[in-house]
Amino acid sequence: MYGMSGPYVIRGSVSLPEAELMWRFSRSSGPGGQHVNTSDSQVELRFDLAGTEALPEVWKQRALQRLASRLVDGVVSVRASEHRSQWRNRETAAVRLAALLAEATAPPPKPRKPTRIPRGINERRLREKKQRSDTKRGRSGQGWT
């Protein structure tokens, strides 16, 4: 891992612009030995979704609507602290943000076209229910004396 593997593609030819990404580093919690108190390996990546020009307007509105609960003043943030290396946490945070935006900007699913159940399937279901009912009725002790 010598070079950043960006640009991080959201979908198609649209990618996260490096200039609009805001990075913040802090000390990560958890084990790490003597090195842990001196290195800022936790990464917080922030992206101004409301103010970006990198996304098409339709995608931006869709993402703002879908990510409304995660936004603070139109900014979405992602944290990564799984790895001991700041560089790997940077990669993880950027990939996570790209995946989040890809999911948020995806087009809505096509509406379901209602279909009718074929008559034969319904008749077979009712016939099988009747057979099962007769089988269970035959197990009762009534009518044997």
N, C-alpha and C positions, 0 to 999 in steps of 0.2 A: 504494500500500500504506500506507494511513494507519491502518487498524485491523487487529487480529489477526483472521484469518479463522476462528477457532475458533467454536464448539466442534468438536473433531475427532471426527467420527462413526466409530465402529468398525464397527457393523452395526446396522441397524434404528434403534431409539431410544436405543441405548447409545452414549455418547460419553466421551471422556477428560475427567475432571474437572480443571479448571485448578488447583485447590487441591492436588492430589496430584502435580503435575508439579514436578520439581526441576531447575532450570536451573543450568548452570555455564558460564562463559565463559573463554576463554583466547586467547592469541595464535595465530593461524593461520599455518601454514608457507606458503612459496611467495612469489611476487612480489606487490608491492603498493605499491612506491614509498616515499616518505617517511612515508606514513600508517601503514605496516604495523607499525612499532615502538610505536605509541601506541594501537592499537585492539585490543580483544579481540573478534575476529569469529568465532572458532571456538566452536561451541555443543555442549555435551554435555547431553542431556536424559535424565533418569533417572525411572523409574516403578516404584513398589513394587507389583509384581504380586502378591506373596504377601499383602500387608496391605491391598489395596484392597477397598472395599465397592461400587465402581461397577460391577463385573462380576457377572453371575449366577454362582452357585457352580459350576455345570457348566462354564461357559466358563472360569472361573478355573483349575479343575483341569486342563482340556484344555490351556490355554495354559502352565501350569506344567510339564506333562509334555512338550509339544512344544518349549518354549524352554529346557529344562533345561540345555543346553550353554552358553547365553548368559547365564544368570542368575548373579548374585553376591549371595548371601544373599537371594534372592527378588526382587532388583531388576534390571530390564532397562534397559540404557542404549543410546542412539543418539547418534552424533556427526554433525555436518555442518560442513563447512568449504569447500564448493565456491564459495560466493559471497564477495565482498569485504565485503558488508554483513551485520552481525550480525542484522539484522531478517529478511533473506531466509534466512539459515542457521537462524534460529529456526523459520520457517515450514517449511523443508525437513525439519528434525529432527522436528517435530511430525507432519507428514504421514507421514513414514517410520515413526514409532512407531505411528501409527494403522493404517497398512497392515500392519505386522508383527503387531500384535495381532489385526487382522481375519483374517489368514491363520492365525494360531495358534488362534483360537477357532472357526474354521469347523468345521461338523459333518463327521464322517468320510464318505467317499464310500460310496454304497450298494454292498453286495456284488454281485459279478458273478453273474448267473444263467447257469449253464452251459447251452449249447445244443448240439445235435447238428448235424454237417455233413450236409446233405441227400445222399442216396445218389447222385443224379444228378450232383452236383458232383464227388464222389469218383470216380465211374466215368469222367467226362469227363477228369479229371486223369490217371487211370491210362491211358486210351486215348491221350491226347496224349504221355505219357511213352513208351508203346510205339511210337508213330509216330516220335518223335524218335530212339529207340534203333535202329529199323530204318533210318532215314536215315543215322545215323552208322555203322552196321554195313555199309551199302552202300558207304560211302566207302573202306573198307579194301581193300587190294589182294589179299586172299585170295580164292581161287576163280576168278581170272581166267585162269589158265594151264591 
